[in-house]
């Protein structure tokens, strides 16, 4: 490899002060990566101005036009030139850069946008007799001039990156850029449910097409937020999400978290906010993974919309140019609050599984329409009670006392429950695994093996929680050589590791001694585990690897100790399983996040047969 050419002219080696245009273009490179970045800055400014309605108009994915109109308090004529100056802001006084109560505060967005595009601001301050307009193009701006506007502010950005054409080459298709813009606005709309938002695409004509609308919500916080999330994330999320409301040492966590059986194949349905600011923070994402680790496999991701609120002094929001990451003064407190609140909510959900499981099942059953569907007589309740489902071959001989050859469900053993239990009364077992139960208004199909596996797993976890993790002492402690920094970081986690049965102690400079290991893991490679722990600390700032390994072993034990597919169950066994599912948290999903049962309502079943 040849050495780089360092033959720089003498003039270029001199230190010089860059002019304002160059400085603003450099700042724009940090703040404005793409049209969605510009939209984020402008909509956040509108929110900070107290807007209750924000209308966004976009053309060509934001490349040729971005217009944000709001009904906020506006900008005075004298302040318009200052708004286009770097490090000028109305949002802080500069005395305390951690006491941030607004979205933006560095005062770089507007001058940066004006440096790389053609920016026009028209505004009428509340109480002002007239509106004024100021324009800037490529960093050069004009003096304010009178304009026509009844109230609020209109910010229009045209020809983004015309002054830095090389940046245009890195933009994606109009459709991709429009999708990114929509995602930004939707996140901000989640954080501000009392504010109305509209996105209009002007690419085809000046009237445009409304691609997103979220009307202002009313009522208390949870009602307003729930309605807004239904608007943005859909009815399925709203119907399968658990309300979260927790507080610990001055940090509050509110929002909604979906059931594990409503999981996704990627993390795109995770919406996290800190003091109203949308963030993508690895500490918070790691906490989510920890909260759901007992219910989802590694390739599945929970769907959540969660809002952390705390004193601004407890969190630094200025650690990322786009403010997408934050740094907590006490990261363990924030993570612990998320994990405990979500685990508690999931436990309170009991055996509940998501409604989308039934929807998917009905969709698989539903035939394509073929000709006319005739209205059929609805059967009487007496006829419904006298019906029964077909059984697998051999069931009558093994459980004749449960469903006799006559097929009359009234003849089921006297100690069988009434159908008003949540999971109903067992009526049959098919293919030596699936339990068919009748409920008051439908039926339930239970995967017997998966359900029992979850029940056994929960019992094993309770036993471990009550008795602790059994350890095995090593006759000869295993010495692991590390760097001084890594050894110190591991020893800081010694108490946490000991809770999971891994006992480590200092052993000279840059080394640790492993004296005890979790007995349930058997013979382990202590050095490999410690290095995995260090990798996780680098990635997330905390470790849950040992807990995950132990729970994985418990899960395998539960699998081997559960009812095997192919075993015919007696009536009392099936009903006992249903009752235990109703009483056991998390029993609605197996250890990998799959549903353990499907509930079908009678009305939906009748639709399959054209009865409604």
Secondary structure, DSSP 8 states (H G I E B T S, - for coil): ---------TGGGS-----HHHHHHHHHHHH-SSHHHHHHHHHHHHHHTT-SEEEEEEEGGGTSEEEEEE-S----HHHHHHHTSTT--SS--SS-TT---SS--SS-HHHHHHHHSEEEEEEE-TT-SSEEEEEEETTEE---EEE--SSEEEEEEESTTSTTGGGGGG---HHHHHHHHHHHHHHHHHH-TTSEEEEEE-SS-SS-EEEEEE----SSHHHHHHHHHHHHH-HHHHHTEEEEEEEETTEEEEEEEE-GGG-BSSGGGEEEEETTEEE--HHHHHHHHHHHTTTS-TT-B--EEEEEE--GGGEE--SSTTS---EETTHHHHHHHHHHHHHHHHHHTTT---HHHHHHHHHHH-----S---------HHHHHT------TTHHHHSTTTS-TT--GGGS-TT---TTSTT-EEEEEETTTEEEEEETTEEEEEEHHHHHHHHHHHHHHHHHHHH---EEEEEEEEEEE--HHHHHHHHHTHHHHHHTT-EEEE-STTEEEEEEEEGGG-S--HHHHHHHHHHHHHHHSS--HHHHHHHHHHHHHHHHHS--TT----HHHHHHHHHHHHHSTTTTB-TTS-BSEEEEEHHHHHHHTT--
